[in-house]
Structures are given as structure tokens and as C-alpha cells.
Amino acid sequence: MTQSTANSSRPLKHLGFIHLVPFSRDNPAQGLADGLELFRYAEELGLDSGWVRTRHLQNGLPSPATFFAAAAQHTEHIGLGSAVIPVGYENPFRLAEDLGTADVLSGGRVLGGLSVHGPGYADDAVNDTVYDTGWREEDYGYGRIERLRGLLAGDPVREVPPYNGIGGDIDSERVEPHSPGLSERLWYGGGSLRSAEWAGQAGFNWLVSNISSSENGITDFSIAQRAQIDTFRAAHPAGEDARVSVARVIVPTDGATPEQQQKYSEYAEGRTPRTRKIHGKNTIIAPDVLGSLDEIVEFIQQDVAFQGADDYLFELPFEFELEDWKQILHQLATRIGPALGWQPSAQRRLVLV
């Protein structure tokens, strides 16, 4: 255990949630509408941020920027985060345009969570369809995200020639719309010491979730994740002031109906076996936290990863329904958060950076 691991918890700055925005194959509109309603409800509760996962070739949200543009019309203050956008699927130029548009529409509330991975489909024919046939020559490393950040920051892409009287004098040398500050609100979603060190050196914020890596013989999930947090801050120019969010699946039973409590219990029990082994080379998964207010608060206060974080995010089970998610968020905002020293953000404008 490092010296920083042994220290007491950092003050909790922001409280939020992560949502898959699942939908029915035959009625996606209802699932997307439920997602928008959940963000509206979360803002009503005073939560600081809501984050959406990115899912491709699944019945879950594939386009966070599009969702943010819609959510911006239903909310006024809540941060709109992506946890995370796998940039390997994206053209950084086009993604910069979409995120810039969403950020302008939301009044500067987008929190861009990103990751990099190369094509992961075993069938090359699928990769050809998803990534186009040039994917074998593409660079899917960290540079892809650095290029995106530069585009969001307003780095020039070209020199604009003099207006020649055709098409209107509207050309720009940079990605438009440009939203000042967006490039500073980027998070890297990682799960290894290597990615933690890179994200720190590159000056990103750091986002970790319930899936991580066992490294250097450490198989305890929280200790492994805290080592990544410490590595990130050690490499970051801001040091201990560098921003970290920790996300876990946490399901409060207080305030739940008997039917909900049974559903929650069966959900957690069914997922527990996967947390007791290493998957593939070194992937480890955190156990879901199911319990009362006191049990959840005690877990968070004793967890060394949470102790090193600035922001806490509750990952919502995608198998649940809107009323279940609302019950979880209500407990989070009205009881769990306050017990951890957090206060709702209603009546105040967020400081997202």
C-alpha cells in the first residue's frame, strides 16, 4: 500500500451516474425517451452529472453527442458525460464537430470521456464493414485522442483562401462550431497502469469503472485501481489536484419495493461469480455493491479507490427499468450523497472543470 493509499478520503466534489440508455430492438424511441426523462429527473434531484455509455451493434446508445443535443433541450445545468466513446470507431474530425455542436447547444456542459482500442472483431469481414477496408493501416493509439483534443481546442486544419465571391464568405480554418473550454473537459477512461501514466502525462482527467486490470500480482480490485489513480496523479502536471472519477455498480435497497428488492438481489447474485476470477490475460471485475444506506456509505468510505477520487459515479444496471433507476438516483441524491458530505447542486451553476 502506498503512502497516498493510506491517507484519508479526499473531499467529494461531484456526484453522478452512468447509464447505458438501453432500448428495445422494436421500439428504440421509448428507451431513448426514458433516458432523457432520467436525465431530467437527475437534474431535478441536483445531481452534478449524468454519463452515457457508448454501444455499437447492441441495443444501447451508439451516439452520445446526438443524445446530448437532445438532453440539452430537457435540462439546464447537469453535466453531460460520455463513459466512454471508443475513438477507434470515430473519425476524430467528425467527432470534434459533433461534440462541439452538442457543447454549444448545452451551454458548455459536455464532459468527453474517451478511450482507444483497435478493431476487436474476430471476423475481418465485420471489421471491413465497421471500420472500412483501410483499418489495417490505421493508427488506433493514444495519438488519435490527442488529435481530437487539438481539433476541439481550435487548432487550425487549413489556411482559408481569400473569398472569391462563390458560396458565401463562411469558411473557417478550424473545426466549427468551436466551443471554448471543451478540450479541457476531456476524460480518459482507462484500466491499466500504462493508460494511467499516459493520461496523466497528457493532462487528461481520469475515469475508472468496475472493470480493470490485475497488474504486478495485485488481484484485489480496489487496490489495483488505487495504484492506477496514484500513477495518474504522479504523472500529471497538476499532481494531487488532477481530477479523478470512480464509477461502480451500486444498488441501494432503501426505498425499494419488495419486488424491486428481489429483482436487485437476484441481479447482484447472478453477477457475483464473474468477480471471483481473472478474465482473459488480466481483466478483473468489481463486485456490485447491494445494500442499505449504512452498508453503502461504509463500503465507499473504506474503499481505497473511492478514497482517492474527487467524483463518485453510480453505474445503473441496464437490465432495470425507469422506475428502478429513479429509485436508485433518489437514494443517491437525497441520502447517500449527503451522508458522504455532498450537497445537491440545485440553484447553482456547475463548475465542470
Buried (B, 14 or more C-beta within 10 A) or exposed (E): EBEBBEEEBBEBBBBBBBBBBBBEEEEBEEBBBBBBBBBBBBBBBBBBBBBBBBBEEEBBBBBBBBBBBBBBEEBEBBBBBBBBBBBBBBEBEEBBBBBBBBBBBBEBBBBBBBBBEBBEEEEEEEBBEBBEEEBEEEEBEBEBBBBBBBBBBBBEBEEEEEEEEEEEEEEEEBBBEBBEEBBBBBBBBBBBBBBBBBBBBBBBBBBBBBBBBBBEEBEEBBBBBBBBBBBBBBBBEEEEEBBBBBBBBBBBBBBBEEEBBEBBBEBBEEBEEEBEEEEEEBBBBBBBBBBEBEBBBEBBEEBBBBBBBBBBBBBBBBEBEBEBBBBBBBBBBBBBBBBBEBEBBEEEEBEBE
